[in-house]
Amino acid sequence: MTRSPLTKANRRTILKSLSAISAAGMTGLAGCADGGNGNGDGAGTISADEYPAVDEWMTETEIGDAAKLYDGEIVDLREESDVSIDVGAGDDGLAYGPPAVAVSAGTEILWEWTGEGGEHNVEAEADEQIGETDYEFSSGEAEMGDDIEYTHTFDEEGIALYHCEPHLALGMKGSVVVEEE
């Protein structure tokens, strides 16, 4: 039997695949070992029952559909110094990932566009939401691409309820709970 030699490109592809599979397996194990949320970042979750304004915003359909990817839990990132949220998450690119987070006052959040789901923005405007938002901010006009970023620093305790203007009707909503350290 004659074996065909692997080309450098095929060998490289196989090695990259094996590395990715190995890293994914280790990340999954790390998430299980720390009692976190299973994504390997060490973050736990907080029940949205503790923040009824968040749960109402994320689940009510009076203004837009219920938030995609939201499961009634807030990802606890209060101990994290670097917090990022994907803009255009989910199978259809019409969600924020994670959709609800808790951070410490003084945390800067980076929203990063995935390039999926069309043009997006990030905005918190009290007159366009159910409940009260303690923050108002906007990334500007909706944009499409995978190299777009927006940052906002949350200096004081409160709740930010935000959405994507073009996709609010489809449930592209998010929330940030800001707690004092």
C-alpha positions in Angstrom: 0.0 0.0 0.0 1.4 3.4 -1.0 0.6 6.4 1.2 0.4 9.8 -0.3 2.5 12.3 1.5 0.7 15.1 3.4 1.3 18.5 1.9 2.4 21.3 4.3 -1.1 22.9 3.9 -2.9 19.6 4.8 -0.6 18.9 7.7 -1.0 22.5 8.9 -4.8 22.2 8.7 -4.8 19.0 10.6 -2.6 20.4 13.3 -4.7 23.5 13.7 -7.8 21.4 13.9 -6.3 19.2 16.6 -5.1 22.3 18.5 -8.6 23.8 18.4 -10.3 20.6 19.5 -7.8 20.2 22.4 -8.2 23.9 23.5 -12.0 23.6 23.3 -11.9 20.4 25.4 -9.7 22.1 28.0 -11.9 25.2 28.1 -14.9 23.0 28.7 -13.2 21.2 31.6 -12.0 24.5 33.1 -15.6 25.8 33.1 -16.8 22.6 34.8 -14.0 22.7 37.4 -14.6 26.3 38.7 -18.3 26.0 39.2 -18.8 28.7 36.6 -21.2 29.0 33.7 -19.4 26.3 31.6 -17.8 28.7 29.1 -14.4 28.6 30.8 -14.3 32.2 31.7 -14.9 31.6 35.4 -18.0 33.6 35.4 -21.1 32.5 37.3 -24.6 33.7 36.9 -27.1 35.8 38.8 -30.8 35.1 38.6 -32.6 38.0 36.9 -35.2 37.7 39.7 -32.9 39.9 41.6 -33.2 42.6 38.9 -36.9 42.7 37.7 -36.2 45.7 35.4 -33.7 43.6 33.5 -36.0 40.6 33.3 -38.9 42.7 32.2 -36.9 44.4 29.4 -35.4 41.2 28.2 -38.6 39.1 28.2 -41.5 41.6 27.5 -42.7 41.9 23.9 -44.5 45.2 24.3 -41.5 46.8 22.6 -39.8 44.3 20.3 -39.6 40.5 20.7 -38.1 38.9 23.8 -34.3 39.1 23.8 -32.5 36.4 21.9 -30.1 34.2 23.8 -31.5 35.4 27.1 -32.3 32.6 29.6 -33.3 34.5 32.7 -29.7 34.6 33.9 -27.2 37.5 34.1 -23.6 36.6 33.5 -21.6 37.7 36.6 -18.5 39.6 35.3 -18.0 41.8 38.4 -14.5 40.4 39.0 -13.4 40.8 35.3 -11.3 43.8 34.2 -11.9 43.2 30.5 -15.5 42.7 29.5 -16.6 42.3 25.9 -20.0 41.7 24.3 -20.5 40.3 20.8 -22.8 42.4 18.6 -24.4 40.1 16.0 -24.3 36.9 18.1 -26.5 33.8 17.8 -27.4 31.7 14.8 -29.0 34.6 12.9 -26.6 37.3 14.1 -29.5 39.2 15.8 -28.4 39.1 19.4 -25.9 40.4 21.9 -23.6 37.8 23.5 -23.9 37.6 26.4 -27.2 39.5 26.5 -27.2 40.3 30.2 -24.1 41.0 32.3 -23.3 42.3 35.8 -20.1 44.4 36.2 -18.5 46.5 38.8 -18.7 50.3 38.7 -15.8 51.7 36.7 -15.8 48.8 34.2 -15.4 49.6 30.5 -17.4 47.3 28.2 -16.3 46.7 24.7 -19.0 45.8 22.2 -17.4 44.0 19.2 -19.3 43.5 15.9 -19.2 39.9 14.5 -20.1 40.9 11.0 -23.3 38.7 11.2 -26.9 39.8 11.0 -26.6 43.0 9.0 -26.2 46.6 10.3 -26.2 47.0 14.1 -25.7 49.6 16.8 -25.8 49.7 20.6 -28.0 52.3 22.2 -29.7 53.0 25.5 -32.4 55.6 25.3 -35.0 55.9 28.0 -37.8 56.9 25.7 -37.5 53.7 23.7 -37.5 51.1 26.5 -39.7 49.5 29.0 -38.7 50.3 32.6 -36.0 52.7 33.6 -32.5 52.8 32.3 -30.0 54.6 34.5 -27.6 55.1 31.5 -28.0 56.7 28.1 -25.5 56.0 25.4 -25.2 55.3 21.7 -22.7 53.8 19.3 -24.2 56.0 16.6 -25.7 54.9 13.3 -26.1 51.2 12.6 -23.0 49.7 10.8 -22.1 46.4 9.3 -18.7 44.8 9.5 -16.5 42.6 11.7 -14.0 45.4 12.6 -16.4 47.8 14.4 -16.1 48.4 18.1 -17.8 50.6 20.7 -16.8 51.2 24.3 -18.6 52.7 27.3 -17.5 53.0 30.8 -20.1 52.4 33.6 -19.0 54.7 36.4 -21.9 54.4 38.8 -24.2 51.8 40.2 -27.3 51.3 38.1 -28.9 49.4 35.2 -28.4 50.0 31.5 -31.1 48.6 29.2 -30.0 48.8 25.5 -30.9 47.6 22.1 -30.0 47.6 18.4 -32.2 50.2 16.7 -32.7 48.3 13.4 -33.4 45.0 15.1 -35.3 45.9 18.3 -38.5 44.5 16.8 -36.7 41.2 16.4 -35.5 41.1 20.0 -32.0 42.4 19.8 -31.8 43.7 23.4 -29.2 43.7 26.1 -28.7 44.8 29.7 -25.9 45.7 32.0 -26.2 45.6 35.8 -23.6 47.9 37.4 -22.8 47.3 41.1 -20.5 49.1 43.5 -17.4 47.1 44.3 
